[in-house]
Amino acid sequence: MLSTRRSRVAVGGAAMAAVVAGIGAVTFNASAATVAAPVAPAPQGADARAVSIPFIDPLIKPPAGSKPIGAYVVTSGTQNYTCNATTLAYTDPSTPEAQLVGTGGRIHHFGGPSWQSLRDQSLVTAGKVNDGVKKTGTIPELLLVVKTHTGTGILDKADYINRLFTSGGAAPSGACVAGTVVKVPYKAVYVFWDAPAAS
């Protein structure tokens, strides 16, 4: 059963806490919850542990039948942009540097993009499948597919990753000096999914 201490992660927003707590309940209660019709996060004041699946934009939904294996909140993180020498502007791609905490302990998120469990050192790298609906002033929500696995542990069954409930992290506008790096703070929830085997 999910520890109530973990389900009460201090984050900026009830929705983020609800997602982590809800996914934790699914993960540790071994329920048959899979990706189906989206369910909105619980309203503020509701029991977050009753949430079974976060709302997911159809553009970034993992494959049908995928099961959530963990959710993690960015407790501190930046999207790091390098000024492009040709355009003299900060443009994608950015490099993440973030600390996450959630249903399986702590995860370090860094360039690659990569995610590594600090509990068991399992590591995955992933590539973008699709962006969600664009939101002004923040990095997009994403669906990523896992490309490599290293080690065994919390992340070894992850096939897809969602970046949800994003805020901040967007590239600065205006001209810049070539090679300058700017670190832009951001928040998000990362949900890791185990997809059904291809038939």
N, C-alpha and C positions, 0 to 999 in steps of 0.2 A: 504494500500500500504506500502511496505517496506520503512522504513526511510533510506534515503541515508546516514545518519550518521552511522547507523548500518551496512550498506552494505560496508562501507569502513574501516572495522576492520583492524587495523595495525597488520599484521602477517608476518612471514618470508616466503613469497612465494605467487606469483600471483594465483597459483592453489587453495590454501586454501581460499583466499578471494573470488575467483570465485565460489567455491562450496557454501560457506555461502550465498553469494549474490544471487546465482541461486536458492538455496533451499528457501531462503526468498521470492523470487518472486513467486515461486510455492505456498508456504504456504499462503501468504497474498493475492494473486490474485485469489485464489480458482480455479486455472486451473485444468484440468483433468489429469495432468501429473502423470504417474505411472511408475513402474519399467517396462521397455521395453528394446529395444536395447540400449546398453550403448553409451553415448555421451561423448567425451573427453572434459576436461575443456577448457574454452576459452583461446586462446593464449594471451600472455602478451600484454597489450594495448587495447584488445577488451573490449567491454562493458560487464562486469561481470554479469549484471542483465539479459542478454540474455541467460545465461546458464540455462537449465531446469532440468537436471539430471546429477550428477557427473558420471564419468567413474567408473564402478564397476567391479572388477575381478569376473568372473563367479563362482568361488569357494565360494564367500562371498555375493552373491546377495540375497536380501530378497525375500520372496515369490512373485510370479507374482501377479500384481494388487496392491502391496503395494504403499502407498502414503507417500511422505516425509512430516513430520510435523515440522522439524526444523533441523538446522545444527549449530554446535558450534566448535569454534577453541580453542585449548589449548593455553592460553596466558602465563601460567606458570605451569609447572608440572614436576613431577618425577615419575619414576617407582622405587619402593623401594624393594631391595633384601636383604634377610637375609642369612648369610652363613650357609649352611647345616652342622649339627654336624657330620653326617656320612661321607659325601663325601668331606667335607672341600672345597666346591665350592659354588659360587652363582648360584642358579638354580631357575627356575620357581617353584611355582608361585610368581610373584611380586605383590606388593600392590601399587595401584596408589594413588597419592595425587596431584590433579590438579584443577586449576581454568579455566573455559571455558566461552567464551562469544560468543553470536550469535543471531539468529533470535528472540529468546524469552528472551533475557536478559542474566543473569549470572547463571552458574550452577557449583556446587561443585561436583567433581568426587573423590571418595574415596573408601576404602576397601569394599569388598562385592562381586563383584564390584557394586558400587552404584552411582547414579547421583541424585542430589537434586537441584531443582530450588530455587534460592535465592529470586526470585520474589514472588512465591506463596507457597513455601515449598513442592510442589508435589515431590515425590521421587519414583525411580524405582531401582530394583536390577535385574541383568541379569547374564546369563551363556553362555559360548562360544558354538557356533554351529560349526564353522569351521575357520581355518586360511586361509589367502590368500597365494599367491605365496610368498615364502621366499625371503627376501632381506637381504643381508649381512650388519651387523652393525646397524640394527634397529629392533625394535619390529615389529611383523607382523601386517598386516591389518587383521581385524576380522569381522565376523558376530556373533552377540550375540542375544539371545532370552530373552525377558523380562520375569522374573519369578514372581515378586511381584510389586504391585502398592500401594502407600500410599498417601492419600490426592487427591485433585482434582486440576487441573490446566494445565500448559504447558505440563507436561509429562504423564498425565493420559491416553492418547490414544496410547502411545508408545507400540508397540509389538515387534519390532526388533531394534537393534542398529548396525550401522557400525562404525568401527574405520578405517579411511582412511588417506592417505597421511602422513604416519608415518615417523618420523625421530628421531634417538637417542633412548634412553630408554633400550638398550640391556644390558643383564647381563654382568658384568665384567668377564674376564677370569682369570685363575690362582688360586692358593691356597689362602685360607682366614682363619681367626680365627673364630671358631664356635660362632654363635650368633651375629656377627658383621653385622650391617645394612649399606648398601651403597645406596645412593639416586642418581639415574641416570636421568638427565634432558631429556625430550622428547617433541616432538610436534606432533600433529595429528588433524584431523577433525572428530568429531562425528556427524553422521546423524541418526536421530530418525525416525522410520517408523511406520505407521499405516497399519497393514495387513488386508486384507479382511476377513470377518467372515467365519469360516469353514462351509461348507454346509452339 
